[in-house]
């Protein structure tokens, strides 16, 4: 049986099209080969992540050279409830030195936000250069690029709050984007709180940050506002911590600390760090010292509920000058 020439030509073209489509078909989406292509640059990785509803994070992390960790949680595109939302990405470019940060987010219930860093060489090639996984509990993780003169820093906030022990903390990690590795050079609590109920004085804190540089020394100055609280206690105090590093140093170190904005009263750097960190385990005895003016008002006042609370707090404090002073004032009323 003979077919018309036009029919044969059409069949040949259709067969050629099928063969071409088969040879150009995409790789299986979560195969190691497909992921290896995706991680070659920040742009290809972002496109890959956003175009796949489900991601094999084990293969992706392996392709980036990241080690497995039992503490790492997928931000999105996974198979457990807090991470089953589709992924969205953001590319944050830094020109000097040339690099791009790939920020990967999931839904509002996601536990984490993933930040992947790529650096670019003089030939325009990309190289993966580090990861940060930021927790989200009571507040979302945020990031921004700040500059200390010409040096770019990436700040990433992470919520480490533990509601079961009534301790809240938003930690901010600072990354020096001129350094080859992607490790924090400074970690500070920007917002926090701890409630001790009848067992001790509670406190909440907020930090304001100032940057400066002189004589080759870089400074990050924290203005720490602390609100001491309890039944009938409402006392506000201010502290200053000065973190510094020299040109040959990698990380910032707390060099000086002061009680009060006028910097007239020096305090130990350990006391400042304990006060600024809600997880530090700051002792009840030290909290009595910090909040003494407000506690003295309670002891000399007429609020019976506040006095009962203060007695409970003192029951859980060791014998100190401040405790004896407060007990004496309570006994007079």
MARSEGU-692875 format. One line per field, with one value per residue (C-alpha): residue in three letters; x, y, z; residue number from 1. Coordinates in nm, 4 decimals. Each point is the difference from the previous one (the first is absolute). Layout:
code	Ala/...
X	X/...
Y	Y/...
Z	Z/...
pos	NUM/...
END
This chain:
code	Unk/Unk/Unk/Unk/Unk/Unk/Unk/Unk/Unk/Unk/Unk/Unk/Unk/Unk/Unk/Unk/Unk/Unk/Unk/Unk/Unk/Unk/Unk/Unk/Unk/Unk/Unk/Unk/Unk/Unk/Unk/Unk/Unk/Unk/Unk/Unk/Unk/Unk/Unk/Unk/Unk/Unk/Unk/Unk/Unk/Unk/Unk/Unk/Unk/Unk/Unk/Unk/Unk/Unk/Unk/Unk/Unk/Unk/Unk/Unk/Unk/Unk/Unk/Unk/Unk/Unk/Unk/Unk/Unk/Unk/Unk/Unk/Unk/Unk/Unk/Unk/Unk/Unk/Unk/Unk/Unk/Unk/Unk/Unk/Unk/Unk/Unk/Unk/Unk/Unk/Unk/Unk/Unk/Unk/Unk/Unk/Unk/Unk/Unk/Unk/Unk/Unk/Unk/Unk/Unk/Unk/Unk/Unk/Unk/Unk/Unk/Unk/Unk/Unk/Unk/Unk/Unk/Unk/Unk/Unk/Unk/Unk/Unk/Unk/Unk/Unk/Unk/Unk/Unk/Unk/Unk/Unk/Unk/Unk/Unk/Unk/Unk/Unk/Unk/Unk/Unk/Unk/Unk/Unk/Unk/Unk/Unk/Unk/Unk/Unk/Unk/Unk/Unk/Unk/Unk/Unk/Unk/Unk/Unk/Unk/Unk/Unk/Unk/Unk/Unk/Unk/Unk/Unk/Unk/Unk/Unk/Unk/Unk/Unk/Unk/Unk/Unk/Unk/Unk/Unk/Unk/Unk/Unk/Unk/Unk/Unk/Unk/Unk/Unk/Unk/Unk/Unk/Unk/Unk/Unk/Unk/Unk/Unk/Unk/Unk/Unk/Unk/Unk/Unk/Unk/Unk/Unk/Unk/Unk/Unk/Unk/Unk/Unk/Unk/Unk/Unk/Unk/Unk/Unk/Unk/Unk/Unk/Unk/Unk/Unk/Unk/Unk/Unk/Unk/Unk/Unk/Unk/Unk/Unk/Unk/Unk/Unk/Unk/Unk/Unk/Unk/Unk/Unk/Unk/Unk/Unk/Unk/Unk/Unk/Unk/Unk/Unk/Unk/Unk/Unk/Unk/Unk/Unk/Unk/Unk/Unk/Unk/Unk/Unk/Unk/Unk/Unk/Unk/Unk/Unk/Unk/Unk/Unk/Unk/Unk/Unk/Unk/Unk/Unk/Unk/Unk/Unk/Unk/Unk/Unk/Unk/Unk/Unk/Unk/Unk/Unk/Unk/Unk/Unk/Unk/Unk/Unk/Unk/Unk/Unk/Unk/Unk/Unk/Unk/Unk/Unk/Unk/Unk/Unk/Unk/Unk/Unk/Unk/Unk/Unk/Unk/Unk/Unk/Unk/Unk/Unk/Unk/Unk/Unk/Unk/Unk/Unk/Unk/Unk/Unk/Unk/Unk/Unk
X	0.0000/0.1458/-0.0538/-0.0116/0.3267/-0.1614/-0.1066/0.3502/0.1526/-0.2413/0.0696/0.3752/-0.0283/-0.2194/0.2470/0.2896/-0.1887/-0.0671/0.3652/0.1112/-0.2483/0.1239/0.3656/-0.0749/-0.2380/0.0817/0.1772/-0.2110/-0.0692/0.1580/0.2768/0.3568/0.0786/-0.2823/0.0947/0.3678/-0.0971/-0.2295/0.2665/0.2470/-0.1109/-0.2359/-0.2377/-0.0306/-0.0484/-0.2740/-0.1817/0.0289/-0.1326/-0.2975/-0.0960/-0.0201/-0.2777/0.1979/0.3757/0.2329/0.1994/0.2370/0.1165/0.0082/0.2089/0.2344/0.0488/0.0949/0.2486/-0.1967/0.0127/-0.3100/-0.1264/-0.2783/-0.0698/-0.0524/-0.3621/-0.1213/-0.1596/-0.2440/-0.0668/0.0148/-0.2416/-0.0685/-0.2740/0.2140/0.2037/-0.2463/-0.0645/0.1566/0.3327/0.0573/0.3415/0.1688/0.3370/0.2023/0.3036/0.3111/0.2356/0.3238/0.1042/-0.2288/-0.2427/-0.3668/-0.2056/-0.2859/-0.2713/-0.2470/-0.3288/-0.3070/-0.3418/-0.0936/0.0301/0.3501/0.2551/0.2990/0.1282/0.2964/0.2777/0.2543/0.3007/0.1700/0.3163/0.1096/0.3588/0.1680/-0.1082/-0.3655/-0.0229/-0.2059/0.1092/-0.2170/0.1424/-0.2147/-0.3407/-0.2021/-0.3284/-0.1971/-0.2764/-0.3495/-0.2152/-0.1928/0.1402/0.1204/0.3680/0.1166/0.3222/0.1700/0.3366/0.1661/0.3350/0.2693/0.1736/0.0726/-0.0400/-0.3303/-0.1588/-0.3017/-0.2224/-0.2436/-0.2496/-0.1020/-0.2724/0.1205/-0.2935/-0.1088/-0.3569/0.0039/0.2556/-0.1363/0.3172/-0.0058/0.3022/0.0572/0.3669/0.1753/0.3075/0.2423/0.1997/0.2993/-0.0537/0.3648/0.1126/0.0264/-0.2024/-0.3610/0.0151/-0.1369/0.2527/-0.2508/-0.3169/-0.2247/-0.3463/-0.2011/-0.3251/-0.0613/-0.1925/-0.0085/-0.2776/0.0864/-0.3446/0.0326/0.3482/0.1908/-0.0005/-0.1045/0.1416/-0.0481/0.2658/0.0437/0.3228/0.0870/0.3188/0.2539/0.2984/0.3272/0.3652/0.3143/0.3744/-0.0511/-0.2415/-0.3567/-0.2674/-0.3527/-0.1603/-0.3125/-0.2391/-0.1885/-0.3366/-0.1164/-0.3434/-0.0024/-0.3451/-0.2050/-0.3112/0.0122/0.3481/0.0447/0.3606/0.1931/0.3790/0.2563/0.3358/0.2698/0.2219/0.2858/0.1142/0.3258/0.2377/0.3295/0.1014/0.1745/-0.2953/-0.2847/-0.2670/-0.1269/0.0623/-0.1818/0.2711/-0.1872/-0.3393/-0.1762/-0.3058/-0.1790/0.0120/0.2610/0.2668/0.1099/-0.0599/0.1981/-0.1290/0.1614/-0.0417/-0.1240/-0.2795/-0.1010/-0.0065/-0.2036/-0.2480/-0.0374/-0.0511/-0.3358/0.1437/0.3093/-0.1325/0.0550/-0.0224/-0.2839/0.2573/0.1317/-0.3544/-0.0725/0.2967/-0.1055/-0.3634/0.0646/-0.1527/-0.3330/0.0032/0.0620/-0.3128/-0.2032/0.1418/-0.0827/-0.3390/-0.3513/-0.0716/-0.0531/0.0064/0.3302/0.1434/-0.1072/0.1700/0.3188/0.0058/-0.0281/0.2872/0.2167/-0.0756/0.1751/0.3084/0.3137/0.0963/0.1383/0.0174/-0.2880/-0.2167/0.0543/-0.0788/-0.3290/-0.1018/0.0650/-0.2231/-0.2743/0.0108/-0.0683/-0.3396
Y	0.0000/0.3331/0.3220/0.3422/0.1928/0.2673/-0.2630/-0.1465/0.3454/0.0856/-0.3312/0.0567/0.3493/-0.1284/-0.2798/0.2455/0.2287/-0.2884/-0.1025/0.3579/0.0369/-0.3230/0.1021/0.3463/-0.1192/0.1312/-0.2100/-0.1532/0.2986/-0.1340/-0.2035/0.0672/0.1081/0.2575/0.1380/0.0188/0.2263/0.2081/0.0847/0.1387/0.3598/0.1948/0.0712/-0.3636/-0.1089/0.2573/-0.1083/-0.3650/0.0527/0.2084/-0.2341/-0.3170/-0.0628/-0.2765/0.0148/-0.2774/0.2072/-0.2875/-0.0024/0.3798/0.0376/-0.2740/0.1790/0.3170/-0.1927/0.0471/-0.2614/-0.1704/0.1265/-0.1281/0.3597/0.1344/0.0494/0.0567/0.3425/-0.1146/-0.2543/-0.2897/-0.2601/0.1094/0.2530/0.3024/-0.0346/-0.1201/0.3483/0.0891/0.1783/0.3634/0.1533/0.3373/0.0896/0.2628/0.1203/0.1625/0.1636/0.0245/-0.2715/-0.1490/-0.2482/-0.0921/-0.1317/-0.2389/0.0327/-0.2916/0.0291/-0.2140/0.0768/0.1861/-0.3222/-0.0806/-0.0578/0.1351/0.2307/-0.1186/0.2367/-0.1295/0.2089/0.0009/0.1949/0.0910/-0.0088/0.2360/-0.2202/0.0153/-0.3563/-0.0717/-0.1971/-0.1033/0.1581/-0.0824/-0.0488/0.1397/-0.1470/0.2458/-0.1069/0.1475/-0.0504/0.3052/0.2353/-0.0323/0.0012/0.3248/0.0968/0.3152/0.1155/0.2764/0.1689/0.1093/0.2477/-0.2124/-0.3405/-0.1819/-0.2066/-0.2256/-0.0153/-0.2896/-0.0161/-0.3315/-0.0612/-0.2344/0.0536/-0.2798/0.0618/-0.2976/0.1745/0.3510/0.1168/0.2014/0.0827/0.1450/-0.0530/0.1924/-0.1518/0.2269/-0.1385/0.1854/-0.0404/0.0783/-0.3158/-0.3284/-0.2048/0.0577/-0.0004/0.2682/0.2566/0.1349/-0.1419/0.2226/-0.0144/0.2847/-0.0835/-0.2297/-0.0660/-0.2378/-0.0454/-0.1553/0.0439/-0.0313/-0.1511/0.3119/0.3377/-0.0120/0.2170/0.0948/0.1617/0.1803/0.1055/0.2981/-0.0310/0.2672/-0.0587/0.1948/-0.0287/0.1847/-0.0672/-0.3317/-0.1282/-0.0927/0.0428/-0.1254/0.1784/-0.1489/0.2191/-0.2489/0.1021/-0.2351/0.0023/-0.1860/-0.1339/-0.1876/0.0606/0.3727/0.0317/0.2275/0.1189/0.1066/0.0094/0.0655/-0.1655/0.0310/-0.2724/0.0780/-0.2799/0.0529/-0.1689/0.1048/-0.0527/-0.3295/-0.1413/-0.2050/0.0325/0.2887/-0.0170/0.1828/0.2356/0.2408/0.0241/0.2707/0.0442/0.3168/0.1969/0.2458/-0.2765/0.1203/-0.3330/-0.2909/-0.3541/-0.3338/-0.1359/-0.3272/0.1805/0.1786/-0.3213/-0.1806/0.2852/0.0203/-0.3751/-0.1364/-0.3544/0.0909/-0.1269/0.3360/-0.0592/0.1285/0.1725/0.2090/0.0823/0.1321/0.2337/0.1220/0.0558/0.1205/0.3529/-0.1416/-0.2801/0.2502/0.1902/-0.3206/-0.0813/0.3512/0.0202/-0.1168/-0.2435/-0.3320/-0.2098/0.1557/-0.0627/-0.3644/-0.0367/0.1625/-0.2342/-0.2974/0.1339/0.0494/-0.3557/-0.1174/0.2187/-0.0645/0.2210/0.3300/0.3600/0.0874/-0.2836/0.1026/0.3615/-0.0925/-0.2415/0.2743/0.2432/-0.2577/-0.0697/0.3656/-0.0039
Z	0.0000/-0.1022/0.1953/-0.1557/0.0153/0.2212/0.2545/0.0221/0.0437/0.2801/0.1767/-0.0251/0.1495/0.2841/0.0795/0.0008/0.2347/0.2400/-0.0003/0.0661/0.2852/0.1565/-0.0249/0.1458/0.2746/0.3500/0.2560/0.2784/0.2282/0.3193/-0.1588/0.1016/-0.3568/-0.0065/0.3393/-0.0969/-0.2888/0.2227/0.2587/-0.2544/0.0613/0.2288/-0.2903/-0.1099/0.3601/0.0584/-0.3183/0.0965/0.3530/-0.1119/-0.2847/0.2111/0.2487/0.1678/0.0538/0.1056/0.2468/0.0729/-0.3610/-0.0186/0.3148/-0.1158/-0.3333/0.1902/0.2123/0.3234/0.2737/0.1297/0.3354/0.2242/0.1046/-0.3544/-0.1104/-0.3544/-0.0507/-0.2728/-0.2746/0.2454/0.1343/0.3589/0.0883/0.0848/-0.3196/-0.2619/-0.1444/-0.3381/0.0103/-0.0874/-0.0539/0.0189/-0.1534/0.1880/-0.1954/0.1466/-0.2488/0.1956/0.0426/-0.2661/0.1519/0.0156/0.2884/-0.0749/0.2667/-0.0015/0.1915/0.0478/0.1496/0.3162/0.2029/-0.1234/0.2750/-0.1912/-0.2726/-0.2047/-0.1161/-0.2526/-0.1004/-0.3414/-0.0863/-0.3511/-0.1245/-0.2474/-0.2917/0.0989/0.1315/0.3104/0.3053/0.2941/0.3157/0.3011/0.1600/0.2885/0.1216/0.2154/0.2375/-0.0078/0.3055/0.1207/-0.2642/-0.3600/-0.0869/-0.1605/-0.1708/-0.1202/-0.1311/0.2022/-0.0568/0.2382/-0.2271/-0.3115/0.1640/-0.0587/0.2760/-0.0287/0.3077/0.0442/0.2851/0.1531/0.2583/0.2762/0.2363/0.2338/0.1116/0.2368/0.2222/-0.0667/-0.1733/-0.3220/-0.2145/-0.3449/-0.0790/-0.2762/-0.1653/-0.1882/-0.2943/-0.1466/-0.3743/-0.0732/0.1755/-0.1912/0.2485/0.1019/0.3799/0.2382/0.1184/0.2533/0.1576/0.2091/0.1538/-0.1516/0.1811/0.2924/0.3186/0.2916/0.2551/0.3359/0.1561/0.3801/-0.0236/-0.1009/-0.1723/-0.3650/-0.2768/-0.3620/-0.2164/-0.3298/-0.1716/-0.2192/-0.2069/-0.1024/-0.2300/0.0022/-0.0956/0.1107/0.0005/-0.1779/0.2650/-0.0980/0.2675/0.0429/0.2937/0.1563/0.1949/0.2152/0.1405/0.2792/0.1616/0.3319/0.0804/0.2544/0.2104/0.0699/-0.1559/-0.2991/-0.0209/-0.3099/-0.0282/-0.2734/-0.0651/-0.2664/-0.1439/-0.2381/-0.2327/-0.1879/-0.2385/-0.1542/-0.3611/0.0809/0.1922/-0.1415/0.2689/0.2099/0.3757/0.2774/0.1294/0.2279/0.1695/0.1977/0.2167/-0.1150/-0.3216/0.1311/0.0173/0.3441/0.1715/-0.1397/0.0401/-0.0721/-0.3511/0.1506/0.1849/-0.3230/-0.2025/0.2666/0.0187/-0.3798/-0.0498/0.1264/-0.0023/0.2029/0.3327/0.1661/0.3753/0.2160/0.2188/-0.2924/-0.1096/0.3504/-0.0416/-0.3457/0.0996/0.3551/-0.0357/-0.1175/0.2571/0.2806/-0.1069/0.0262/0.3439/0.1271/-0.1707/0.0828/-0.2868/0.1810/-0.3189/-0.1028/0.3469/-0.0083/-0.3363/0.1329/0.3022/-0.2360/-0.2102/0.3079/0.1144/-0.3183/0.0426/0.2007/0.2935/-0.1351/0.1145/-0.2353/0.1309/0.3623/-0.0859/-0.1676/0.2789/0.2551/-0.1837/-0.0406/0.3749/0.0822/-0.1697
pos	1/2/3/4/5/6/7/8/9/10/11/12/13/14/15/16/17/18/19/20/21/22/23/24/25/26/27/28/29/30/31/32/33/34/35/36/37/38/39/40/41/42/43/44/45/46/47/48/49/50/51/52/53/54/55/56/57/58/59/60/61/62/63/64/65/66/67/68/69/70/71/72/73/74/75/76/77/78/79/80/81/82/83/84/85/86/87/88/89/90/91/92/93/94/95/96/97/98/99/100/101/102/103/104/105/106/107/108/109/110/111/112/113/114/115/116/117/118/119/120/121/122/123/124/125/126/127/128/129/130/131/132/133/134/135/136/137/138/139/140/141/142/143/144/145/146/147/148/149/150/151/152/153/154/155/156/157/158/159/160/161/162/163/164/165/166/167/168/169/170/171/172/173/174/175/176/177/178/179/180/181/182/183/184/185/186/187/188/189/190/191/192/193/194/195/196/197/198/199/200/201/202/203/204/205/206/207/208/209/210/211/212/213/214/215/216/217/218/219/220/221/222/223/224/225/226/227/228/229/230/231/232/233/234/235/236/237/238/239/240/241/242/243/244/245/246/247/248/249/250/251/252/253/254/255/256/257/258/259/260/261/262/263/264/265/266/267/268/269/270/271/272/273/274/275/276/277/278/279/280/281/282/283/284/285/286/287/288/289/290/291/292/293/294/295/296/297/298/299/300/301/302/303/304/305/306/307/308/309/310/311/312/313/314/315/316/317/318/319/320/321/322/323/324/325/326/327/328/329/330/331/332/333
END
